[in-house]
Amino acid sequence: MTPYYRPTVLDDIHELAPRMRKSDVEEIAASSGVVPEQALFLSFLAGAETHSIIAPDGEIIGMFGVVPTQDPMVGVPWMLASDRLPEIRKHFLPQSLEWVEKVNKQFPILTNYVDKRNTKAIRWLRYLGFQFPQLIEDFGVEKKPFYEFVRTNHV
């Protein structure tokens, strides 16, 4: 079976949370102070759309989505995953770029923050066309350095 993504169901949160990669767990703790299951659940509830990434063996290896803001032009993209995500890189990279381009038409401004230590996520975000306009040295509850990332679609 080829890896794919589909709309998230509640059970996906319980499956992914205990297997989330260390870099994502650290990023969640540093920014908001919540545990993985809370972060996934809150993102699922707030999301305009939330998807689960399914490995060829059927295991949930990631979740991603976009959360709307009070400004209808701005969306907050996010992704949390397990250490298995690199196994499907060949399939996931073009799918993720296609999804971001589609969502960027709905929300002309996509923006969020990424932990400076999360170098793999930063590399992926660059591939997706995000810019990094500023480093915030004391972001979140742990006051760690985070980059703001932004992707705009001028329509």
C-alpha positions as MATLAB code, in Angstrom:
seq = 'MTPYYRPTVLDDIHELAPRMRKSDVEEIAASSGVVPEQALFLSFLAGAETHSIIAPDGEIIGMFGVVPTQDPMVGVPWMLASDRLPEIRKHFLPQSLEWVEKVNKQFPILTNYVDKRNTKAIRWLRYLGFQFPQLIEDFGVEKKPFYEFVRTNHV';
ca = [
       0.000    0.000    0.000;
       1.197    3.515   -0.824;
       1.353    6.027    2.038;
      -1.428    8.603    1.988;
      -3.280   11.079    4.137;
      -6.949   11.237    5.066;
      -9.220   13.274    7.360;
      -8.352   12.680   11.012;
     -10.595   10.701   13.330;
     -10.375   10.991   17.105;
      -8.681    7.584   17.559;
      -5.736    8.813   15.443;
      -4.777   11.200   18.243;
      -4.498    8.379   20.786;
      -2.431    6.302   18.349;
       0.053    9.019   17.395;
       0.568   10.848   20.708;
       2.713    8.211   22.496;
       4.940    7.769   19.422;
       5.518   11.427   18.579;
       9.104   12.291   17.664;
      11.235   13.890   20.353;
      11.722   17.161   18.427;
       7.952   17.683   18.194;
       7.406   16.818   21.873;
      10.115   19.336   22.840;
       8.645   21.995   20.541;
       5.150   21.561   22.016;
       6.490   21.729   25.577;
       8.596   24.810   24.848;
       5.855   26.729   23.073;
       2.693   25.856   24.992;
       3.621   23.564   27.870;
       1.081   20.903   26.897;
       1.634   17.180   26.333;
       1.413   15.598   22.847;
      -2.124   14.273   23.225;
      -3.397   17.704   24.292;
      -1.608   19.429   21.403;
      -3.100   17.011   18.861;
      -6.576   17.235   20.369;
      -6.572   21.048   20.525;
      -5.319   21.316   16.940;
      -7.946   18.795   15.810;
     -10.752   20.763   17.501;
      -9.589   24.159   16.228;
      -8.670   23.095   12.709;
     -10.349   24.146    9.498;
      -9.076   20.789    8.338;
      -6.949   18.111    9.985;
      -5.397   15.096    8.267;
      -3.622   11.945    9.404;
      -0.627   10.526    7.554;
      -0.905    6.770    7.067;
       2.139    4.525    6.537;
       1.988    1.595    4.086;
       1.352   -0.769    7.036;
      -1.636    1.347    8.173;
       0.048    3.002   11.161;
      -0.682    6.675   11.868;
       2.691    8.413   11.557;
       1.662   12.055   11.541;
      -1.073   14.636   11.654;
      -1.249   18.041   10.051;
      -3.699   20.772    9.308;
      -4.526   24.430    9.335;
      -6.246   26.442   12.045;
      -8.172   29.560   11.016;
      -7.652   32.828   12.860;
     -10.004   35.737   13.450;
      -8.594   37.220   10.253;
     -10.054   35.157    7.364;
      -6.901   35.844    5.340;
      -4.622   34.101    7.879;
      -4.270   30.397    8.623;
      -1.943   28.626   11.043;
      -0.449   25.457    9.517;
       0.936   22.736   11.774;
       2.277   19.194   11.639;
       3.266   16.678   14.317;
       4.711   13.275   13.484;
       6.478   10.129   14.637;
      10.038    9.127   13.783;
       8.651    7.071   10.894;
       7.857   10.121    8.748;
      11.189    9.971    6.816;
      10.226    6.470    5.597;
       7.633    8.036    3.290;
       9.542   11.189    2.346;
       9.433   10.381   -1.389;
       5.622   10.304   -1.350;
       4.952   12.874    1.360;
       7.099   15.786    0.131;
       5.157   16.387   -3.119;
       1.820   15.708   -1.383;
       2.631   18.207    1.361;
       3.638   20.869   -1.177;
       0.402   20.332   -3.104;
      -1.633   20.608    0.119;
       0.153   23.803    1.240;
      -0.389   25.411   -2.164;
      -4.122   24.539   -1.978;
      -4.501   25.836    1.595;
      -2.533   28.980    0.730;
      -5.267   29.817   -1.797;
      -7.863   29.588    0.976;
      -5.668   31.499    3.449;
      -3.411   33.947    1.559;
      -1.184   34.220    4.629;
       0.036   31.077    6.377;
       2.062   31.661    9.523;
       3.234   29.871   12.653;
       6.367   29.355   14.755;
       8.996   26.607   14.772;
      11.553   25.766   17.444;
      15.026   26.810   16.298;
      16.302   23.364   17.386;
      13.853   21.593   15.023;
      16.174   21.668   12.010;
      14.357   18.944   10.042;
      11.083   20.850   10.292;
      12.819   24.061    9.212;
      14.278   22.296    6.150;
      10.827   20.938    5.229;
       9.227   24.379    5.689;
      11.809   25.920    3.333;
      10.965   23.241    0.748;
       7.300   24.255    1.103;
       8.150   27.893    0.316;
       7.982   29.411    3.781;
      10.133   32.390    4.717;
      11.576   33.054    8.181;
      11.239   36.797    8.815;
      12.336   36.798   12.450;
      13.871   34.848   15.300;
      12.113   35.368   18.614;
      14.672   34.629   21.316;
      12.228   34.058   24.195;
       9.137   32.432   22.685;
       6.533   30.406   24.555;
       6.304   29.123   28.083;
       9.940   27.959   28.141;
      11.246   31.196   26.553;
      13.205   29.294   23.858;
      14.299   30.664   20.458;
      11.643   30.116   17.775;
      11.479   31.273   14.180;
       8.324   32.817   12.821;
       7.547   31.278    9.442;
       5.300   32.772    6.770;
       4.073   31.851    3.286;
       2.022   34.313    1.292;
      -0.078   33.887   -1.810;
      -0.804   37.179   -3.516;
      -4.092   36.643   -5.322;
];
